Amino acid sequence: MFKQLFRLTVVTYVWKRYKAIIVSTVILFVFFWLVGQLHQDYLSYGDLNKDTQHIGLSFVIKWA
């Protein structure tokens, strides 16, 4: 029982102290994942239409 209380206390302390950093890091990772998915969709779209003219530009925009 004391072990669970100790864990809950530690988790609560960490969450209250680092909440902003944790949330912003999760949002950043979700943003990177979303950009990667959108870029992959664009590459698939360009491949299906045989339109490779702007592929290099899409990588520049993705990493900018």
All heavy atoms as TSV, in Angstrom:
chain	resi	resn	atom	element	x	y	z
A	1	MET	N	N	0.820	-1.182	0.000
A	1	MET	CA	C	0.000	0.000	0.000
A	1	MET	C	C	0.877	1.264	0.000
A	1	MET	O	O	0.595	2.207	-0.727
A	1	MET	CB	C	-0.914	0.000	1.213
A	1	MET	CG	C	-1.790	1.213	1.267
A	1	MET	SD	S	-3.012	1.000	2.539
A	1	MET	CE	C	-3.647	2.618	2.638
A	2	PHE	N	N	1.910	1.264	0.800
A	2	PHE	CA	C	2.785	2.437	0.831
A	2	PHE	C	C	3.574	2.572	-0.463
A	2	PHE	O	O	3.894	3.688	-0.887
A	2	PHE	CB	C	3.744	2.364	2.024
A	2	PHE	CG	C	3.046	2.610	3.334
A	2	PHE	CD1	C	2.918	1.596	4.260
A	2	PHE	CD2	C	2.514	3.857	3.616
A	2	PHE	CE1	C	2.282	1.823	5.453
A	2	PHE	CE2	C	1.872	4.092	4.814
A	2	PHE	CZ	C	1.744	3.069	5.741
A	3	LYS	N	N	3.849	1.440	-1.103
A	3	LYS	CA	C	4.578	1.475	-2.367
A	3	LYS	C	C	3.738	2.174	-3.439
A	3	LYS	O	O	4.253	2.994	-4.193
A	3	LYS	CB	C	4.917	0.042	-2.786
A	3	LYS	CG	C	5.869	-0.060	-3.934
A	3	LYS	CD	C	6.236	-1.505	-4.193
A	3	LYS	CE	C	7.301	-1.634	-5.228
A	3	LYS	NZ	N	7.674	-3.020	-5.470
A	4	GLN	N	N	2.454	1.865	-3.491
A	4	GLN	CA	C	1.570	2.504	-4.461
A	4	GLN	C	C	1.382	3.988	-4.147
A	4	GLN	O	O	1.346	4.815	-5.058
A	4	GLN	CB	C	0.211	1.810	-4.469
A	4	GLN	CG	C	0.261	0.408	-5.025
A	4	GLN	CD	C	-1.076	-0.300	-4.887
A	4	GLN	OE1	O	-1.973	0.166	-4.212
A	4	GLN	NE2	N	-1.185	-1.449	-5.538
A	5	LEU	N	N	1.289	4.315	-2.887
A	5	LEU	CA	C	1.164	5.707	-2.483
A	5	LEU	C	C	2.418	6.492	-2.849
A	5	LEU	O	O	2.335	7.628	-3.332
A	5	LEU	CB	C	0.895	5.808	-0.980
A	5	LEU	CG	C	0.667	7.201	-0.415
A	5	LEU	CD1	C	-0.580	7.824	-1.024
A	5	LEU	CD2	C	0.541	7.124	1.087
A	6	PHE	N	N	3.570	5.888	-2.668
A	6	PHE	CA	C	4.830	6.523	-3.035
A	6	PHE	C	C	4.910	6.752	-4.544
A	6	PHE	O	O	5.299	7.825	-5.003
A	6	PHE	CB	C	6.010	5.675	-2.556
A	6	PHE	CG	C	7.347	6.246	-2.921
A	6	PHE	CD1	C	7.830	7.380	-2.291
A	6	PHE	CD2	C	8.115	5.660	-3.921
A	6	PHE	CE1	C	9.063	7.921	-2.641
A	6	PHE	CE2	C	9.340	6.183	-4.275
A	6	PHE	CZ	C	9.812	7.320	-3.632
A	7	ARG	N	N	4.523	5.746	-5.326
A	7	ARG	CA	C	4.533	5.887	-6.785
A	7	ARG	C	C	3.592	6.984	-7.237
A	7	ARG	O	O	3.925	7.796	-8.114
A	7	ARG	CB	C	4.136	4.570	-7.450
A	7	ARG	CG	C	5.214	3.539	-7.453
A	7	ARG	CD	C	4.769	2.301	-8.186
A	7	ARG	NE	N	5.761	1.244	-8.063
A	7	ARG	CZ	C	5.552	0.007	-8.405
A	7	ARG	NH1	N	4.379	-0.361	-8.891
A	7	ARG	NH2	N	6.504	-0.893	-8.279
A	8	LEU	N	N	2.401	7.017	-6.672
A	8	LEU	CA	C	1.429	8.047	-7.024
A	8	LEU	C	C	1.948	9.428	-6.662
A	8	LEU	O	O	1.782	10.400	-7.419
A	8	LEU	CB	C	0.099	7.781	-6.316
A	8	LEU	CG	C	-1.045	8.736	-6.637
A	8	LEU	CD1	C	-1.379	8.692	-8.120
A	8	LEU	CD2	C	-2.256	8.389	-5.813
A	9	THR	N	N	2.607	9.552	-5.542
A	9	THR	CA	C	3.182	10.824	-5.124
A	9	THR	C	C	4.275	11.273	-6.092
A	9	THR	O	O	4.330	12.445	-6.484
A	9	THR	CB	C	3.752	10.712	-3.698
A	9	THR	OG1	O	2.724	10.270	-2.816
A	9	THR	CG2	C	4.292	12.033	-3.224
A	10	VAL	N	N	5.121	10.358	-6.489
A	10	VAL	CA	C	6.202	10.692	-7.422
A	10	VAL	C	C	5.635	11.094	-8.777
A	10	VAL	O	O	6.059	12.091	-9.376
A	10	VAL	CB	C	7.199	9.519	-7.551
A	10	VAL	CG1	C	8.165	9.753	-8.703
A	10	VAL	CG2	C	7.946	9.311	-6.255
A	11	VAL	N	N	4.663	10.342	-9.269
A	11	VAL	CA	C	4.057	10.650	-10.567
A	11	VAL	C	C	3.364	12.011	-10.511
A	11	VAL	O	O	3.481	12.817	-11.443
A	11	VAL	CB	C	3.078	9.538	-10.994
A	11	VAL	CG1	C	2.234	9.967	-12.170
A	11	VAL	CG2	C	3.832	8.266	-11.320
A	12	THR	N	N	2.667	12.290	-9.450
A	12	THR	CA	C	1.995	13.582	-9.299
A	12	THR	C	C	3.006	14.719	-9.260
A	12	THR	O	O	2.809	15.759	-9.896
A	12	THR	CB	C	1.135	13.590	-8.021
A	12	THR	OG1	O	0.193	12.522	-8.079
A	12	THR	CG2	C	0.395	14.907	-7.868
A	13	TYR	N	N	4.077	14.533	-8.542
A	13	TYR	CA	C	5.121	15.562	-8.455
A	13	TYR	C	C	5.740	15.823	-9.824
A	13	TYR	O	O	5.893	16.980	-10.238
A	13	TYR	CB	C	6.205	15.140	-7.458
A	13	TYR	CG	C	7.387	16.068	-7.442
A	13	TYR	CD1	C	7.313	17.307	-6.819
A	13	TYR	CD2	C	8.578	15.713	-8.074
A	13	TYR	CE1	C	8.393	18.171	-6.817
A	13	TYR	CE2	C	9.662	16.576	-8.077
A	13	TYR	CZ	C	9.568	17.802	-7.452
A	13	TYR	OH	O	10.631	18.648	-7.461
A	14	VAL	N	N	6.074	14.758	-10.531
A	14	VAL	CA	C	6.690	14.907	-11.862
A	14	VAL	C	C	5.717	15.585	-12.815
A	14	VAL	O	O	6.100	16.479	-13.580
A	14	VAL	CB	C	7.153	13.535	-12.399
A	14	VAL	CG1	C	7.516	13.616	-13.870
A	14	VAL	CG2	C	8.312	13.010	-11.588
A	15	TRP	N	N	4.443	15.182	-12.782
A	15	TRP	CA	C	3.453	15.773	-13.677
A	15	TRP	C	C	3.274	17.262	-13.380
A	15	TRP	O	O	3.253	18.081	-14.291
A	15	TRP	CB	C	2.121	15.042	-13.554
A	15	TRP	CG	C	1.055	15.681	-14.386
A	15	TRP	CD1	C	-0.002	16.410	-13.952
A	15	TRP	CD2	C	0.949	15.674	-15.814
A	15	TRP	NE1	N	-0.751	16.847	-15.004
A	15	TRP	CE2	C	-0.199	16.411	-16.155
A	15	TRP	CE3	C	1.720	15.102	-16.829
A	15	TRP	CZ2	C	-0.589	16.596	-17.484
A	15	TRP	CZ3	C	1.316	15.288	-18.138
A	15	TRP	CH2	C	0.171	16.027	-18.462
A	16	LYS	N	N	3.151	17.628	-12.139
A	16	LYS	CA	C	2.946	19.037	-11.806
A	16	LYS	C	C	4.174	19.884	-12.139
A	16	LYS	O	O	4.050	21.018	-12.569
A	16	LYS	CB	C	2.608	19.189	-10.322
A	16	LYS	CG	C	1.191	18.794	-10.011
A	16	LYS	CD	C	0.835	19.101	-8.569
A	16	LYS	CE	C	-0.616	18.770	-8.319
A	16	LYS	NZ	N	-1.053	19.196	-6.989
A	17	ARG	N	N	5.340	19.333	-11.949
A	17	ARG	CA	C	6.561	20.106	-12.187
A	17	ARG	C	C	6.890	20.218	-13.677
A	17	ARG	O	O	7.341	21.263	-14.133
A	17	ARG	CB	C	7.725	19.452	-11.451
A	17	ARG	CG	C	9.009	20.220	-11.586
A	17	ARG	CD	C	10.034	19.765	-10.583
A	17	ARG	NE	N	11.317	20.360	-10.824
A	17	ARG	CZ	C	11.763	21.443	-10.203
A	17	ARG	NH1	N	11.015	22.030	-9.298
A	17	ARG	NH2	N	12.951	21.919	-10.478
A	18	TYR	N	N	6.666	19.148	-14.439
A	18	TYR	CA	C	7.093	19.106	-15.840
A	18	TYR	C	C	5.927	19.005	-16.820
A	18	TYR	O	O	6.103	18.576	-17.960
A	18	TYR	CB	C	8.040	17.935	-16.060
A	18	TYR	CG	C	9.292	18.019	-15.225
A	18	TYR	CD1	C	9.494	17.157	-14.154
A	18	TYR	CD2	C	10.265	18.981	-15.493
A	18	TYR	CE1	C	10.641	17.240	-13.384
A	18	TYR	CE2	C	11.403	19.069	-14.730
A	18	TYR	CZ	C	11.593	18.194	-13.674
A	18	TYR	OH	O	12.718	18.284	-12.908
A	19	LYS	N	N	4.742	19.395	-16.423
A	19	LYS	CA	C	3.557	19.261	-17.268
A	19	LYS	C	C	3.730	19.982	-18.602
A	19	LYS	O	O	3.448	19.420	-19.665
A	19	LYS	CB	C	2.342	19.801	-16.533
A	19	LYS	CG	C	1.069	19.741	-17.336
A	19	LYS	CD	C	-0.092	20.333	-16.552
A	19	LYS	CE	C	-1.347	20.349	-17.375
A	19	LYS	NZ	N	-2.454	20.965	-16.631
A	20	ALA	N	N	4.204	21.211	-18.573
A	20	ALA	CA	C	4.349	21.988	-19.809
A	20	ALA	C	C	5.352	21.342	-20.758
A	20	ALA	O	O	5.123	21.277	-21.972
A	20	ALA	CB	C	4.782	23.417	-19.475
A	21	ILE	N	N	6.444	20.849	-20.230
A	21	ILE	CA	C	7.466	20.210	-21.071
A	21	ILE	C	C	6.937	18.903	-21.656
A	21	ILE	O	O	7.148	18.611	-22.838
A	21	ILE	CB	C	8.747	19.968	-20.257
A	21	ILE	CG1	C	9.362	21.307	-19.852
A	21	ILE	CG2	C	9.750	19.143	-21.050
A	21	ILE	CD1	C	10.497	21.195	-18.864
A	22	ILE	N	N	6.231	18.125	-20.852
A	22	ILE	CA	C	5.691	16.848	-21.321
A	22	ILE	C	C	4.668	17.080	-22.421
A	22	ILE	O	O	4.712	16.440	-23.481
A	22	ILE	CB	C	5.084	16.053	-20.146
A	22	ILE	CG1	C	6.169	15.626	-19.168
A	22	ILE	CG2	C	4.309	14.848	-20.655
A	22	ILE	CD1	C	5.638	15.060	-17.859
A	23	VAL	N	N	3.749	18.003	-22.195
A	23	VAL	CA	C	2.698	18.270	-23.181
A	23	VAL	C	C	3.295	18.833	-24.465
A	23	VAL	O	O	2.925	18.406	-25.572
A	23	VAL	CB	C	1.635	19.223	-22.589
A	23	VAL	CG1	C	0.665	19.704	-23.656
A	23	VAL	CG2	C	0.883	18.529	-21.463
A	24	SER	N	N	4.222	19.777	-24.363
A	24	SER	CA	C	4.803	20.357	-25.568
A	24	SER	C	C	5.625	19.333	-26.353
A	24	SER	O	O	5.629	19.356	-27.586
A	24	SER	CB	C	5.664	21.576	-25.222
A	24	SER	OG	O	6.757	21.200	-24.428
A	25	THR	N	N	6.286	18.415	-25.664
A	25	THR	CA	C	7.044	17.368	-26.355
A	25	THR	C	C	6.114	16.412	-27.094
A	25	THR	O	O	6.384	16.037	-28.234
A	25	THR	CB	C	7.916	16.598	-25.351
A	25	THR	OG1	O	8.784	17.518	-24.692
A	25	THR	CG2	C	8.737	15.539	-26.049
A	26	VAL	N	N	5.016	16.055	-26.463
A	26	VAL	CA	C	4.040	15.180	-27.128
A	26	VAL	C	C	3.450	15.873	-28.353
A	26	VAL	O	O	3.318	15.256	-29.422
A	26	VAL	CB	C	2.936	14.750	-26.137
A	26	VAL	CG1	C	1.783	14.088	-26.850
A	26	VAL	CG2	C	3.498	13.823	-25.074
A	27	ILE	N	N	3.129	17.151	-28.219
A	27	ILE	CA	C	2.596	17.901	-29.362
A	27	ILE	C	C	3.628	17.980	-30.483
A	27	ILE	O	O	3.286	17.847	-31.668
A	27	ILE	CB	C	2.135	19.301	-28.914
A	27	ILE	CG1	C	0.880	19.182	-28.056
A	27	ILE	CG2	C	1.884	20.213	-30.105
A	27	ILE	CD1	C	0.443	20.469	-27.398
A	28	LEU	N	N	4.887	18.177	-30.144
A	28	LEU	CA	C	5.940	18.228	-31.152
A	28	LEU	C	C	6.064	16.903	-31.899
A	28	LEU	O	O	6.160	16.876	-33.132
A	28	LEU	CB	C	7.273	18.590	-30.506
A	28	LEU	CG	C	8.482	18.700	-31.433
A	28	LEU	CD1	C	8.301	19.880	-32.383
A	28	LEU	CD2	C	9.752	18.855	-30.620
A	29	PHE	N	N	6.040	15.785	-31.176
A	29	PHE	CA	C	6.128	14.478	-31.822
A	29	PHE	C	C	4.913	14.200	-32.699
A	29	PHE	O	O	5.036	13.632	-33.788
A	29	PHE	CB	C	6.314	13.361	-30.804
A	29	PHE	CG	C	7.709	13.297	-30.235
A	29	PHE	CD1	C	7.900	13.035	-28.889
A	29	PHE	CD2	C	8.816	13.495	-31.028
A	29	PHE	CE1	C	9.178	12.963	-28.358
A	29	PHE	CE2	C	10.102	13.434	-30.510
A	29	PHE	CZ	C	10.277	13.172	-29.172
A	30	VAL	N	N	3.736	14.605	-32.253
A	30	VAL	CA	C	2.523	14.441	-33.072
A	30	VAL	C	C	2.630	15.288	-34.331
A	30	VAL	O	O	2.253	14.835	-35.418
A	30	VAL	CB	C	1.261	14.796	-32.259
A	30	VAL	CG1	C	0.036	14.917	-33.150
A	30	VAL	CG2	C	1.021	13.754	-31.177
A	31	PHE	N	N	3.175	16.493	-34.217
A	31	PHE	CA	C	3.365	17.355	-35.384
A	31	PHE	C	C	4.331	16.721	-36.381
A	31	PHE	O	O	4.070	16.704	-37.588
A	31	PHE	CB	C	3.864	18.730	-34.944
A	31	PHE	CG	C	4.161	19.650	-36.084
A	31	PHE	CD1	C	3.139	20.244	-36.803
A	31	PHE	CD2	C	5.473	19.913	-36.447
A	31	PHE	CE1	C	3.418	21.096	-37.861
A	31	PHE	CE2	C	5.760	20.763	-37.501
A	31	PHE	CZ	C	4.729	21.353	-38.207
A	32	PHE	N	N	5.459	16.189	-35.879
A	32	PHE	CA	C	6.414	15.520	-36.769
A	32	PHE	C	C	5.776	14.322	-37.462
A	32	PHE	O	O	5.995	14.087	-38.651
A	32	PHE	CB	C	7.652	15.069	-36.004
A	32	PHE	CG	C	8.606	16.170	-35.658
A	32	PHE	CD1	C	9.458	16.035	-34.589
A	32	PHE	CD2	C	8.661	17.336	-36.405
A	32	PHE	CE1	C	10.355	17.038	-34.262
A	32	PHE	CE2	C	9.551	18.354	-36.089
A	32	PHE	CZ	C	10.396	18.201	-35.011
A	33	TRP	N	N	4.985	13.553	-36.725
A	33	TRP	CA	C	4.315	12.388	-37.313
A	33	TRP	C	C	3.330	12.833	-38.389
A	33	TRP	O	O	3.276	12.241	-39.471
A	33	TRP	CB	C	3.596	11.602	-36.218
A	33	TRP	CG	C	2.806	10.466	-36.760
A	33	TRP	CD1	C	3.272	9.246	-37.144
A	33	TRP	CD2	C	1.399	10.454	-37.009
A	33	TRP	NE1	N	2.234	8.478	-37.608
A	33	TRP	CE2	C	1.083	9.191	-37.540
A	33	TRP	CE3	C	0.391	11.394	-36.831
A	33	TRP	CZ2	C	-0.209	8.848	-37.887
A	33	TRP	CZ3	C	-0.901	11.040	-37.185
A	33	TRP	CH2	C	-1.183	9.791	-37.703
A	34	LEU	N	N	2.558	13.890	-38.106
A	34	LEU	CA	C	1.574	14.388	-39.059
A	34	LEU	C	C	2.245	14.911	-40.327
A	34	LEU	O	O	1.791	14.623	-41.442
A	34	LEU	CB	C	0.723	15.488	-38.418
A	34	LEU	CG	C	-0.399	16.062	-39.259
A	34	LEU	CD1	C	-1.408	14.976	-39.590
A	34	LEU	CD2	C	-1.059	17.208	-38.527
A	35	VAL	N	N	3.324	15.652	-40.185
A	35	VAL	CA	C	4.051	16.155	-41.353
A	35	VAL	C	C	4.599	14.989	-42.177
A	35	VAL	O	O	4.521	14.993	-43.405
A	35	VAL	CB	C	5.180	17.122	-40.921
A	35	VAL	CG1	C	6.139	17.401	-42.071
A	35	VAL	CG2	C	4.600	18.409	-40.397
A	36	GLY	N	N	5.110	13.971	-41.508
A	36	GLY	CA	C	5.615	12.792	-42.219
A	36	GLY	C	C	4.512	12.075	-42.984
A	36	GLY	O	O	4.721	11.637	-44.126
A	37	GLN	N	N	3.351	11.949	-42.359
A	37	GLN	CA	C	2.235	11.298	-43.033
A	37	GLN	C	C	1.759	12.104	-44.236
A	37	GLN	O	O	1.479	11.534	-45.298
A	37	GLN	CB	C	1.071	11.086	-42.050
A	37	GLN	CG	C	1.358	10.087	-40.969
A	37	GLN	CD	C	1.642	8.711	-41.534
A	37	GLN	OE1	O	0.931	8.220	-42.404
A	37	GLN	NE2	N	2.692	8.094	-41.046
A	38	LEU	N	N	1.655	13.401	-44.072
A	38	LEU	CA	C	1.235	14.246	-45.196
A	38	LEU	C	C	2.250	14.199	-46.330
A	38	LEU	O	O	1.874	14.152	-47.511
A	38	LEU	CB	C	1.030	15.686	-44.729
A	38	LEU	CG	C	-0.179	15.930	-43.831
A	38	LEU	CD1	C	-0.164	17.356	-43.307
A	38	LEU	CD2	C	-1.465	15.659	-44.578
A	39	HIS	N	N	3.521	14.192	-45.991
A	39	HIS	CA	C	4.557	14.125	-47.022
A	39	HIS	C	C	4.519	12.778	-47.735
A	39	HIS	O	O	4.662	12.720	-48.963
A	39	HIS	CB	C	5.928	14.371	-46.391
A	39	HIS	CG	C	7.016	14.470	-47.400
A	39	HIS	ND1	N	7.937	13.471	-47.596
A	39	HIS	CD2	C	7.324	15.451	-48.283
A	39	HIS	CE1	C	8.757	13.833	-48.560
A	39	HIS	NE2	N	8.413	15.029	-48.986
A	40	GLN	N	N	4.314	11.707	-46.988
A	40	GLN	CA	C	4.210	10.387	-47.609
A	40	GLN	C	C	3.007	10.319	-48.545
A	40	GLN	O	O	3.098	9.740	-49.632
A	40	GLN	CB	C	4.107	9.304	-46.533
A	40	GLN	CG	C	4.134	7.902	-47.083
A	40	GLN	CD	C	5.442	7.588	-47.780
A	40	GLN	OE1	O	6.503	8.008	-47.339
A	40	GLN	NE2	N	5.373	6.859	-48.861
A	41	ASP	N	N	1.889	10.932	-48.137
A	41	ASP	CA	C	0.720	10.978	-49.012
A	41	ASP	C	C	1.026	11.761	-50.289
A	41	ASP	O	O	0.603	11.372	-51.383
A	41	ASP	CB	C	-0.470	11.607	-48.298
A	41	ASP	CG	C	-1.095	10.686	-47.278
A	41	ASP	OD1	O	-0.796	9.471	-47.310
A	41	ASP	OD2	O	-1.883	11.173	-46.449
A	42	TYR	N	N	1.742	12.871	-50.155
A	42	TYR	CA	C	2.087	13.653	-51.336
A	42	TYR	C	C	3.007	12.866	-52.263
A	42	TYR	O	O	2.840	12.909	-53.484
A	42	TYR	CB	C	2.747	14.979	-50.945
A	42	TYR	CG	C	3.152	15.785	-52.144
A	42	TYR	CD1	C	2.198	16.453	-52.898
A	42	TYR	CD2	C	4.481	15.839	-52.558
A	42	TYR	CE1	C	2.553	17.170	-54.023
A	42	TYR	CE2	C	4.842	16.553	-53.679
A	42	TYR	CZ	C	3.877	17.220	-54.409
A	42	TYR	OH	O	4.230	17.916	-55.532
A	43	LEU	N	N	3.964	12.147	-51.686
A	43	LEU	CA	C	4.855	11.337	-52.522
A	43	LEU	C	C	4.085	10.232	-53.238
A	43	LEU	O	O	4.335	9.948	-54.411
A	43	LEU	CB	C	5.973	10.738	-51.673
A	43	LEU	CG	C	6.996	11.714	-51.107
A	43	LEU	CD1	C	8.015	10.969	-50.255
A	43	LEU	CD2	C	7.677	12.494	-52.204
A	44	SER	N	N	3.138	9.619	-52.563
A	44	SER	CA	C	2.299	8.591	-53.202
A	44	SER	C	C	1.452	9.199	-54.306
A	44	SER	O	O	1.302	8.610	-55.388
A	44	SER	CB	C	1.393	7.927	-52.161
A	44	SER	OG	O	2.147	7.280	-51.195
A	45	TYR	N	N	0.905	10.372	-54.047
A	45	TYR	CA	C	0.103	11.065	-55.047
A	45	TYR	C	C	0.952	11.404	-56.278
A	45	TYR	O	O	0.518	11.207	-57.418
A	45	TYR	CB	C	-0.483	12.338	-54.436
A	45	TYR	CG	C	-1.187	13.244	-55.407
A	45	TYR	CD1	C	-2.460	12.931	-55.873
A	45	TYR	CD2	C	-0.581	14.415	-55.865
A	45	TYR	CE1	C	-3.111	13.770	-56.759
A	45	TYR	CE2	C	-1.217	15.242	-56.749
A	45	TYR	CZ	C	-2.487	14.921	-57.203
A	45	TYR	OH	O	-3.115	15.735	-58.080
A	46	GLY	N	N	2.156	11.910	-56.047
A	46	GLY	CA	C	3.042	12.235	-57.160
A	46	GLY	C	C	3.457	11.006	-57.939
A	46	GLY	O	O	3.585	11.044	-59.167
A	47	ASP	N	N	3.650	9.894	-57.233
A	47	ASP	CA	C	4.027	8.649	-57.901
A	47	ASP	C	C	2.881	8.110	-58.756
A	47	ASP	O	O	3.103	7.626	-59.867
A	47	ASP	CB	C	4.444	7.620	-56.854
A	47	ASP	CG	C	5.057	6.387	-57.470
A	47	ASP	OD1	O	5.794	6.524	-58.468
A	47	ASP	OD2	O	4.803	5.279	-56.948
A	48	LEU	N	N	1.672	8.201	-58.248
A	48	LEU	CA	C	0.517	7.716	-59.007
A	48	LEU	C	C	0.274	8.543	-60.265
A	48	LEU	O	O	-0.132	8.008	-61.291
A	48	LEU	CB	C	-0.744	7.732	-58.138
A	48	LEU	CG	C	-0.827	6.666	-57.052
A	48	LEU	CD1	C	-2.049	6.900	-56.183
A	48	LEU	CD2	C	-0.880	5.282	-57.669
A	49	ASN	N	N	0.511	9.827	-60.185
A	49	ASN	CA	C	0.282	10.704	-61.330
A	49	ASN	C	C	1.519	10.887	-62.197
A	49	ASN	O	O	1.484	11.664	-63.150
A	49	ASN	CB	C	-0.199	12.079	-60.855
A	49	ASN	CG	C	-1.582	12.012	-60.275
A	49	ASN	OD1	O	-2.382	11.183	-60.666
A	49	ASN	ND2	N	-1.869	12.892	-59.337
A	50	LYS	N	N	2.590	10.205	-61.853
A	50	LYS	CA	C	3.858	10.313	-62.593
A	50	LYS	C	C	4.330	11.765	-62.655
A	50	LYS	O	O	4.890	12.207	-63.638
A	50	LYS	CB	C	3.723	9.742	-64.009
A	50	LYS	CG	C	3.232	8.318	-64.074
A	50	LYS	CD	C	4.240	7.364	-63.507
A	50	LYS	CE	C	3.790	5.948	-63.796
A	50	LYS	NZ	N	3.657	5.148	-62.614
A	51	ASP	N	N	4.085	12.494	-61.588
A	51	ASP	CA	C	4.478	13.896	-61.495
A	51	ASP	C	C	5.592	14.015	-60.467
A	51	ASP	O	O	5.361	14.077	-59.276
A	51	ASP	CB	C	3.279	14.759	-61.078
A	51	ASP	CG	C	3.633	16.229	-60.985
A	51	ASP	OD1	O	4.598	16.651	-61.647
A	51	ASP	OD2	O	2.928	16.951	-60.254
A	52	THR	N	N	6.834	14.032	-60.947
A	52	THR	CA	C	7.984	14.085	-60.040
A	52	THR	C	C	8.681	15.439	-60.093
A	52	THR	O	O	9.794	15.577	-59.616
A	52	THR	CB	C	8.989	12.981	-60.411
A	52	THR	OG1	O	9.410	13.164	-61.758
A	52	THR	CG2	C	8.382	11.611	-60.231
A	53	GLN	N	N	7.999	16.426	-60.624
A	53	GLN	CA	C	8.611	17.734	-60.812
A	53	GLN	C	C	8.887	18.436	-59.480
A	53	GLN	O	O	9.899	19.098	-59.333
A	53	GLN	CB	C	7.698	18.603	-61.670
A	53	GLN	CG	C	8.258	19.965	-61.979
A	53	GLN	CD	C	7.314	20.755	-62.868
A	53	GLN	OE1	O	6.210	20.315	-63.142
A	53	GLN	NE2	N	7.758	21.908	-63.304
A	54	HIS	N	N	8.026	18.293	-58.498
A	54	HIS	CA	C	8.140	19.044	-57.253
A	54	HIS	C	C	8.528	18.166	-56.060
A	54	HIS	O	O	8.337	18.576	-54.914
A	54	HIS	CB	C	6.828	19.758	-56.949
A	54	HIS	CG	C	6.419	20.722	-58.015
A	54	HIS	ND1	N	7.115	21.880	-58.275
A	54	HIS	CD2	C	5.403	20.681	-58.902
A	54	HIS	CE1	C	6.534	22.519	-59.268
A	54	HIS	NE2	N	5.492	21.808	-59.680
A	55	ILE	N	N	9.059	16.989	-56.304
A	55	ILE	CA	C	9.432	16.087	-55.210
A	55	ILE	C	C	10.557	16.685	-54.366
A	55	ILE	O	O	10.506	16.653	-53.136
A	55	ILE	CB	C	9.840	14.701	-55.757
A	55	ILE	CG1	C	8.674	14.044	-56.486
A	55	ILE	CG2	C	10.354	13.812	-54.636
A	55	ILE	CD1	C	7.484	13.728	-55.625
A	56	GLY	N	N	11.557	17.241	-54.998
A	56	GLY	CA	C	12.659	17.855	-54.257
A	56	GLY	C	C	12.191	19.023	-53.408
A	56	GLY	O	O	12.619	19.187	-52.260
A	57	LEU	N	N	11.311	19.825	-53.955
A	57	LEU	CA	C	10.758	20.958	-53.212
A	57	LEU	C	C	9.940	20.485	-52.015
A	57	LEU	O	O	9.961	21.112	-50.961
A	57	LEU	CB	C	9.906	21.831	-54.129
A	57	LEU	CG	C	9.291	23.077	-53.507
A	57	LEU	CD1	C	10.384	24.010	-53.012
A	57	LEU	CD2	C	8.389	23.765	-54.511
A	58	SER	N	N	9.260	19.364	-52.165
A	58	SER	CA	C	8.463	18.853	-51.036
A	58	SER	C	C	9.354	18.443	-49.869
A	58	SER	O	O	8.975	18.626	-48.711
A	58	SER	CB	C	7.591	17.684	-51.487
A	58	SER	OG	O	8.359	16.523	-51.720
A	59	PHE	N	N	10.540	17.909	-50.156
A	59	PHE	CA	C	11.475	17.566	-49.074
A	59	PHE	C	C	12.005	18.830	-48.397
A	59	PHE	O	O	12.174	18.855	-47.183
A	59	PHE	CB	C	12.632	16.720	-49.605
A	59	PHE	CG	C	12.293	15.273	-49.755
A	59	PHE	CD1	C	11.965	14.734	-50.977
A	59	PHE	CD2	C	12.290	14.439	-48.641
A	59	PHE	CE1	C	11.657	13.405	-51.101
A	59	PHE	CE2	C	11.983	13.110	-48.759
A	59	PHE	CZ	C	11.660	12.580	-49.989
A	60	VAL	N	N	12.258	19.871	-49.176
A	60	VAL	CA	C	12.726	21.136	-48.598
A	60	VAL	C	C	11.656	21.720	-47.684
A	60	VAL	O	O	11.944	22.156	-46.556
A	60	VAL	CB	C	13.106	22.138	-49.710
A	60	VAL	CG1	C	13.373	23.510	-49.149
A	60	VAL	CG2	C	14.313	21.623	-50.481
A	61	ILE	N	N	10.410	21.715	-48.126
A	61	ILE	CA	C	9.312	22.233	-47.310
A	61	ILE	C	C	9.118	21.370	-46.066
A	61	ILE	O	O	8.874	21.895	-44.981
A	61	ILE	CB	C	8.028	22.320	-48.151
A	61	ILE	CG1	C	8.169	23.395	-49.221
A	61	ILE	CG2	C	6.817	22.612	-47.272
A	61	ILE	CD1	C	7.061	23.426	-50.215
A	62	LYS	N	N	9.240	20.055	-46.234
A	62	LYS	CA	C	9.050	19.162	-45.087
A	62	LYS	C	C	10.063	19.454	-43.990
A	62	LYS	O	O	9.720	19.473	-42.804
A	62	LYS	CB	C	9.198	17.703	-45.540
A	62	LYS	CG	C	9.123	16.715	-44.400
A	62	LYS	CD	C	9.394	15.303	-44.862
A	62	LYS	CE	C	9.411	14.362	-43.687
A	62	LYS	NZ	N	9.741	13.001	-44.082
A	63	TRP	N	N	11.306	19.667	-44.332
A	63	TRP	CA	C	12.347	19.838	-43.324
A	63	TRP	C	C	12.600	21.293	-42.959
A	63	TRP	O	O	13.454	21.573	-42.119
A	63	TRP	CB	C	13.631	19.162	-43.784
A	63	TRP	CG	C	13.471	17.689	-43.804
A	63	TRP	CD1	C	13.426	16.894	-44.904
A	63	TRP	CD2	C	13.307	16.822	-42.678
A	63	TRP	NE1	N	13.226	15.596	-44.533
A	63	TRP	CE2	C	13.159	15.519	-43.172
A	63	TRP	CE3	C	13.251	17.034	-41.298
A	63	TRP	CZ2	C	12.972	14.431	-42.343
A	63	TRP	CZ3	C	13.060	15.942	-40.472
A	63	TRP	CH2	C	12.926	14.663	-40.994
A	64	ALA	N	N	11.839	22.198	-43.554
A	64	ALA	CA	C	12.021	23.626	-43.234
A	64	ALA	C	C	11.313	24.033	-41.987
A	64	ALA	O	O	10.648	23.692	-41.256
A	64	ALA	CB	C	11.525	24.493	-44.363
